[in-house]
C-alpha cells in the first residue's frame, strides 16, 4: 500500500510518522502472559483505562482526549 504524506506539514508541525507491523508481540506467547500478569494483580489494566466507549461514539472520544478529560479509552464495536 502507498501513503501520501505532506512533507512540509510533517516537518513544519514537528510531527512524527512511525510504522510497525505487529510490533514485537508474539500473540501466542504474549497474550497468555499478559492475562496471567493481570490475574496476579501485576498488570494494572484497570488503572490504565479511562473508560470504554462504543465505536459509534469515537468522535466524542477523540474530543475528550483532546480536552484532556481521558488518557486511554477502549473502543468496542
WOUR-V32710 format. One record per pair of residues at least 12 apart in sequence whose C-alpha atoms are under 10 Angstrom apart, sorted by sequence separation. I is the first residue (numbers start at 1). J is the second residue. D is the distance in Angstrom with one decimal. If there is no record, write none. Layout:
# WOUR-V32710
i: [I:I]
j: [J:J]
d: [D:D]
This chain:
# WOUR-V32710
i: [5:61:61:61:50:58:58:57:58:50:51:54:55:56:57:50:51:52:53:54:55:56:49:50:51:52:53:54:55:56:49:50:51:52:53:54:55:48:49:50:51:52:53:54:48:49:50:51:52:53:47:48:49]
j: [17:73:74:75:65:73:75:75:76:69:70:73:74:75:76:70:71:72:73:74:75:76:70:71:72:73:74:75:76:77:71:72:73:74:75:76:77:71:72:73:74:75:76:77:72:73:74:75:76:77:72:73:74]
d: [9.4:7.3:9.5:8.8:9.9:9.6:7.5:8.6:9.7:8.7:7.7:9.9:9.4:9.2:9.8:5.5:8.9:8.9:6.9:8.5:5.7:9.1:8.5:5.9:7.2:5.5:6.3:5.6:5.7:7.8:7.3:5.2:5.1:4.7:5.1:5.1:5.1:8.1:5.2:5.5:6.3:5.9:6.3:5.9:6.9:5.9:8.0:8.8:7.2:8.8:9.9:9.1:7.0]
